[in-house]
Each structure stands twice: as structure tokens, then as C-alpha cells.
Amino acid sequence: MITVATAHDGARAKDESLAPSAGPAAATLDGEGDDTQLSSVRSLDRPFVILQVLREHRAPMRLTEIATAAQLHLATTQRIINLLIRYSYVERDGLDYRLGVVSLLNGSAYLLTNRLVQMTEPVLIELTASTGLTSSMSVRHDLSAVLLLRVASTPPLRFQLPVGEEMPLVVGGARVLAAALEAPDLDRLLEGVQTIQLASGVVLDRTEFIASLQQIRDRGYAFGQGQREAGAMSIAVPVFDREQRVVAAMQLSALIEDIPVDVDALVLELKRASGAVTRRMP
């Protein structure tokens, strides 16, 4: 369990209410406004905004909830959802809407055609075989990390994050991606953040977290105990492209008791594997 405390926690309950806000979206939801008032959401963007709302909510939603979250007129939301249903991007169950099966088909096609996945998979298979630990590869999507590939150890970990799942950049191996952020993106990541509580119970303040990112850059790897899951340990290194830009994070994970004492040897194995991926890049 990871808790990120922000300066806005006190107002969050109001922000997460399903009731329309007092802004332009509220006027349109009441039937008095017009979509031209919503200049922040362009016509071509609206289907993607709705899909993002459904993805981030992680549970079925009612039409009014979707319209409120997307800041769209209720009638406009209905028209767009009907179109998305026609192409199976959205499914309806009574009054509830959720993402459709095409999202899964798109995800599968993405993994099959992604060159980084294709180049990394044989490397991870060899890495798991040589270390006996679960290996994985994640990439950054805005201010989150997304798990793209995993090769499980034998026996596998008790808890395994599903492929395609988003992870916060502030914990675990994803910190190597946070360490590569430019200053404006790092400011966005830490906007309003006061403390970061890890699954182990350790609490980091903003200054300590920023200092830990510098340590990751200096050492070239991230090492964590009980960051995302209590009793777990991970070691991660960045994967670079030919221009030495960080494009992914490569990680070894295990229960603390299953990690060998020689962590330096694991770091060396990870860096060799990361270098092998870089050399395969065009």
C-alpha cells in the first residue's frame, strides 16, 4: 500500500464528488449551456477524453458521472458513447458503462507490434534464467510507469502486477524513470506532494525523495525494500536508446528472503541486460 500525501487532501472529497461543479460543465449538464463553452475539450479530443475517464475510474460509470468527469454536455456524452459502443470501445450494462473488449484487442496488438517488447523479451528470459528472479520491463506514460513485459521466476511471486497496469513513479523500480524526468515534469510529479508512505511503513518527505533520485542517477540503479509491497525487494536499471535517452526501466523482483546477498552481482547482470537491449535498437 502506497500513500502519497498532498496539500490538497483536505479538499479531495469535494473534488471527487459526482455532483457537477460550478464551472461551465455544470451549466451544460443542467441543460442550460452549450458545448462551445467548453473550449478546453476540442471536438476531436472528446472520445479520447471519455475513454480516459473510463480507464482511470477503474469501475463502471453512469452517464452523468462520465459527463461530469469529462466536462462535457450530457447529450454530447451520450452521442459519443453511442459511437464508441458501435465500435466496441465501450460496453453498456443497464445504466452502467465500461471499457469494451476492443481495448483489450488494442493492448494485445500493441504488445505484438512494439519493437521494444520484441527486443527485450529474449533478454528478460535469459535474465530470469541466470538469476532465478522475476524480471520485468516498464515504460513511462506521462507521470506513471506502465508494465509491458514480465518473465516470472519459478515459483512465481505471490503478487504479480498485471501487464498493462499503471504504477506510480515515486516507488519501486519506476524511480529510475522518475530520475530521468526533466525539471518541469518532476515538478508536476511532486506538485502538492508532502510525504510518500511506502508499503513498509517508511515515510519519505519531498526533499528525501528528490535526494534519492540523485542517488539513482549517480549509481545507475534503484534498490528498494518494501516500496510497493511489504516483504518485497526490487532492483532496477534504466534502458537507454542509442542517444542515451532513458526509454524504459528493467527490473528484478523477489521476496526479500529470496534475493541473494550479492546485490552488486545482480546490478551487473541487469546492466548487461539493459546494454543488450540498447545494442539491439536501430
C-alpha positions as CSV (number, residue, x, y, z in Angstrom):
1,M,0.0,0.0,0.0
2,I,1.5,3.4,-1.0
3,T,0.2,6.7,0.2
4,V,1.1,10.0,-1.3
5,A,0.0,12.8,1.0
6,T,-0.6,16.2,-0.7
7,A,-1.6,19.7,0.4
8,H,-4.9,19.2,-1.4
9,D,-6.1,16.1,0.6
10,G,-8.5,18.2,2.6
11,A,-10.4,19.3,-0.4
12,R,-10.2,16.0,-2.2
13,A,-13.6,14.7,-1.0
14,K,-15.3,17.7,-2.7
15,D,-13.3,17.2,-5.9
16,E,-14.3,13.6,-6.1
17,S,-18.0,14.2,-5.6
18,L,-20.2,13.1,-8.5
19,A,-22.1,16.4,-8.3
20,P,-21.4,18.8,-11.2
21,S,-19.1,21.7,-10.3
22,A,-20.0,25.3,-10.6
23,G,-18.0,25.8,-13.8
24,P,-19.1,25.7,-17.4
25,A,-19.5,21.9,-17.3
26,A,-22.2,22.3,-14.6
27,A,-24.1,24.7,-16.7
28,T,-24.1,22.3,-19.7
29,L,-25.1,19.3,-17.5
30,D,-28.1,21.3,-16.3
31,G,-29.1,21.7,-19.9
32,E,-28.6,25.5,-20.0
33,G,-25.2,25.6,-21.6
34,D,-23.6,24.7,-24.9
35,D,-20.5,22.7,-26.0
36,T,-19.0,25.9,-27.4
37,Q,-18.4,27.0,-23.8
38,L,-16.1,24.0,-23.2
39,S,-13.1,25.3,-25.2
40,S,-10.8,23.1,-23.1
41,V,-12.1,20.0,-24.7
42,R,-12.0,20.1,-28.5
43,S,-14.4,18.1,-30.6
44,L,-11.8,15.6,-31.9
45,D,-10.5,15.1,-28.3
46,R,-13.8,14.2,-26.7
47,P,-13.9,10.4,-27.5
48,F,-10.4,10.0,-26.1
49,V,-11.3,12.1,-23.0
50,I,-14.2,9.8,-22.3
51,L,-12.1,6.6,-22.8
52,Q,-9.5,8.1,-20.4
53,V,-12.2,8.8,-17.9
54,L,-13.5,5.2,-18.0
55,R,-9.9,3.8,-17.8
56,E,-8.9,5.9,-14.9
57,H,-12.1,5.3,-12.9
58,R,-11.5,1.6,-13.0
59,A,-15.2,0.7,-12.4
60,P,-18.4,1.0,-14.4
61,M,-19.8,4.6,-14.5
62,R,-23.2,6.2,-15.1
63,L,-23.7,8.6,-18.0
64,T,-23.9,11.6,-15.7
65,E,-20.7,10.6,-13.9
66,I,-18.8,10.3,-17.2
67,A,-20.2,13.7,-18.5
68,T,-19.2,15.4,-15.2
69,A,-15.7,13.9,-15.2
70,A,-15.1,14.7,-18.9
71,Q,-16.6,18.2,-18.6
72,L,-19.0,17.6,-21.5
73,H,-22.6,18.3,-22.2
74,L,-24.8,15.3,-21.2
75,A,-26.3,14.9,-24.7
76,T,-22.8,15.2,-26.3
77,T,-21.5,12.5,-24.0
78,Q,-24.4,10.2,-24.9
79,R,-23.8,10.7,-28.7
80,I,-20.1,9.9,-28.3
81,I,-20.7,6.9,-26.1
82,N,-23.2,5.5,-28.6
83,L,-20.5,5.8,-31.3
84,L,-17.9,4.1,-29.0
85,I,-20.4,1.3,-28.3
86,R,-20.9,0.7,-32.0
87,Y,-17.2,0.0,-32.4
88,S,-16.9,-1.9,-29.1
89,Y,-14.7,0.6,-27.4
90,V,-17.3,0.9,-24.7
91,E,-19.9,-1.6,-23.4
92,R,-23.2,-0.9,-21.6
93,D,-24.7,-3.0,-18.8
94,G,-28.0,-1.4,-17.8
95,L,-27.2,2.1,-16.7
96,D,-23.5,1.4,-16.4
97,Y,-20.8,1.9,-19.0
98,R,-17.3,0.4,-19.0
99,L,-14.4,0.0,-21.5
100,G,-15.2,-2.5,-24.3
101,V,-13.3,-5.6,-25.5
102,V,-11.6,-3.6,-28.3
103,S,-9.4,-2.0,-25.6
104,L,-8.0,-5.5,-24.8
105,L,-7.6,-6.2,-28.5
106,N,-5.7,-3.0,-29.0
107,G,-3.5,-3.8,-26.0
108,S,-2.7,-7.2,-27.4
109,A,-1.9,-5.7,-30.8
110,Y,0.4,-3.1,-29.1
111,L,2.4,-5.8,-27.4
112,L,2.7,-7.8,-30.6
113,T,3.9,-4.9,-32.6
114,N,6.0,-3.0,-30.1
115,R,9.7,-3.2,-31.1
116,L,11.0,-2.5,-27.6
117,V,8.9,-5.5,-26.3
118,Q,10.2,-7.7,-29.1
119,M,13.8,-6.8,-28.4
120,T,13.5,-7.1,-24.6
121,E,11.6,-10.3,-24.2
122,P,14.5,-12.7,-25.1
123,V,16.8,-10.7,-22.9
124,L,14.4,-10.9,-19.9
125,I,14.0,-14.7,-20.5
126,E,17.8,-15.1,-20.2
127,L,18.0,-12.7,-17.2
128,T,15.4,-14.7,-15.3
129,A,17.1,-18.0,-16.2
130,S,20.5,-16.7,-14.9
131,T,19.3,-15.1,-11.7
132,G,16.2,-17.2,-10.8
133,L,14.3,-13.9,-10.1
134,T,11.3,-12.4,-11.8
135,S,12.3,-9.8,-14.5
136,S,10.2,-7.1,-16.0
137,M,10.3,-4.0,-18.2
138,S,8.2,-0.8,-17.8
139,V,7.9,2.4,-19.8
140,R,6.8,5.8,-18.7
141,H,3.4,7.2,-19.7
142,D,3.2,10.8,-18.6
143,L,3.7,10.6,-14.8
144,S,3.1,6.9,-14.5
145,A,5.0,3.7,-15.3
146,V,3.3,1.0,-17.3
147,L,4.3,-2.6,-17.1
148,L,4.9,-4.0,-20.6
149,L,6.7,-7.3,-20.1
150,R,7.4,-9.8,-17.3
151,V,9.1,-13.1,-17.1
152,A,8.2,-14.9,-13.9
153,S,10.5,-16.9,-11.7
154,T,9.8,-20.4,-10.6
155,P,8.0,-20.4,-8.3
156,P,6.4,-17.1,-9.2
157,L,5.9,-14.2,-6.8
158,R,2.8,-14.3,-4.7
159,F,1.7,-10.9,-6.1
160,Q,2.3,-10.1,-9.7
161,L,1.2,-6.8,-11.2
162,P,-0.8,-7.3,-14.4
163,V,0.8,-6.4,-17.7
164,G,-0.6,-3.0,-18.7
165,E,-1.0,-1.8,-15.2
166,E,0.0,1.7,-14.2
167,M,2.4,2.2,-11.4
168,P,3.4,5.4,-9.6
169,L,6.8,6.8,-10.5
170,V,7.6,7.5,-6.8
171,V,8.2,3.9,-5.7
172,G,10.0,0.7,-6.8
173,G,11.8,0.3,-10.0
174,A,9.8,3.1,-11.6
175,R,12.0,5.5,-9.8
176,V,14.7,5.1,-12.5
177,L,12.1,6.6,-14.8
178,A,11.4,9.4,-12.4
179,A,15.2,10.1,-12.1
180,A,15.3,10.7,-15.8
181,L,12.5,13.4,-15.7
182,E,13.2,16.9,-16.9
183,A,12.7,19.5,-14.2
184,P,9.2,20.7,-15.3
185,D,7.9,17.1,-15.3
186,L,9.5,16.4,-11.9
187,D,7.7,19.5,-10.6
188,R,4.4,18.2,-12.0
189,L,5.0,14.8,-10.4
190,L,5.6,16.3,-7.0
191,E,3.1,19.1,-7.2
192,G,1.4,19.3,-3.8
193,V,3.2,16.2,-2.5
194,Q,4.3,16.5,1.1
195,T,5.1,12.9,2.0
196,I,5.3,9.4,0.4
197,Q,4.5,6.5,2.6
198,L,5.9,3.2,1.4
199,A,4.3,-0.3,2.0
200,S,7.0,-1.0,4.6
201,G,5.7,2.0,6.7
202,V,8.7,4.2,5.9
203,V,7.7,7.8,5.1
204,L,9.8,10.0,2.8
205,D,9.4,13.7,2.6
206,R,9.8,15.6,-0.7
207,T,13.4,16.5,0.0
208,E,14.4,12.9,0.8
209,F,12.7,11.7,-2.4
210,I,14.5,14.2,-4.6
211,A,17.8,13.3,-3.0
212,S,17.0,9.6,-3.7
213,L,16.6,10.4,-7.4
214,Q,20.1,11.9,-7.5
215,Q,21.5,8.8,-5.8
216,I,19.8,6.7,-8.5
217,R,21.4,8.8,-11.3
218,D,24.8,8.6,-9.6
219,R,24.7,4.8,-9.0
220,G,22.8,3.9,-12.2
221,Y,20.2,1.7,-10.5
222,A,17.4,1.8,-8.0
223,F,17.2,-0.5,-5.0
224,G,14.2,-0.8,-2.8
225,Q,12.7,-2.8,0.1
226,G,9.0,-2.8,0.8
227,Q,8.4,0.0,-1.6
228,R,5.2,-1.1,-3.3
229,E,4.6,-4.4,-1.5
230,A,5.6,-5.3,2.1
231,G,8.3,-8.0,2.1
232,A,9.3,-7.5,-1.5
233,M,12.6,-6.2,-2.9
234,S,13.5,-4.9,-6.3
235,I,16.5,-3.7,-8.3
236,A,16.0,-1.7,-11.4
237,V,18.2,0.0,-14.1
238,P,17.4,2.3,-16.9
239,V,17.3,1.1,-20.5
240,F,18.8,3.7,-22.9
241,D,18.3,4.2,-26.6
242,R,21.2,4.9,-28.9
243,E,21.2,8.6,-28.0
244,Q,21.4,7.7,-24.3
245,R,17.8,8.7,-23.5
246,V,16.0,6.6,-20.9
247,V,13.3,4.7,-22.7
248,A,12.4,2.0,-20.1
249,A,13.1,0.5,-16.7
250,M,14.4,-3.1,-16.4
251,Q,13.8,-4.7,-13.0
252,L,14.4,-7.8,-11.0
253,S,11.9,-8.6,-8.2
254,A,11.7,-11.1,-5.4
255,L,10.7,-11.6,-1.8
256,I,13.4,-10.2,0.5
257,E,14.5,-13.7,1.6
258,D,14.9,-14.8,-2.0
259,I,17.3,-12.1,-3.0
260,P,21.0,-13.2,-3.0
261,V,23.4,-11.5,-0.7
262,D,25.5,-10.3,-3.6
263,V,23.3,-7.4,-4.8
264,D,26.2,-6.0,-6.8
265,A,26.2,-9.1,-9.0
266,L,22.5,-8.6,-9.7
267,V,23.1,-5.0,-10.6
268,L,25.8,-6.1,-13.0
269,E,23.5,-8.6,-14.6
270,L,20.8,-6.0,-15.0
271,K,23.2,-3.5,-16.6
272,R,24.4,-6.1,-19.0
273,A,20.9,-7.0,-20.0
274,S,20.0,-3.3,-20.4
275,G,23.0,-2.8,-22.6
276,A,22.0,-5.8,-24.7
277,V,18.6,-4.2,-25.4
278,T,20.3,-0.9,-26.3
279,R,22.6,-2.6,-28.8
280,R,19.6,-4.2,-30.5
281,M,18.0,-0.8,-31.1
282,P,18.2,0.7,-34.6
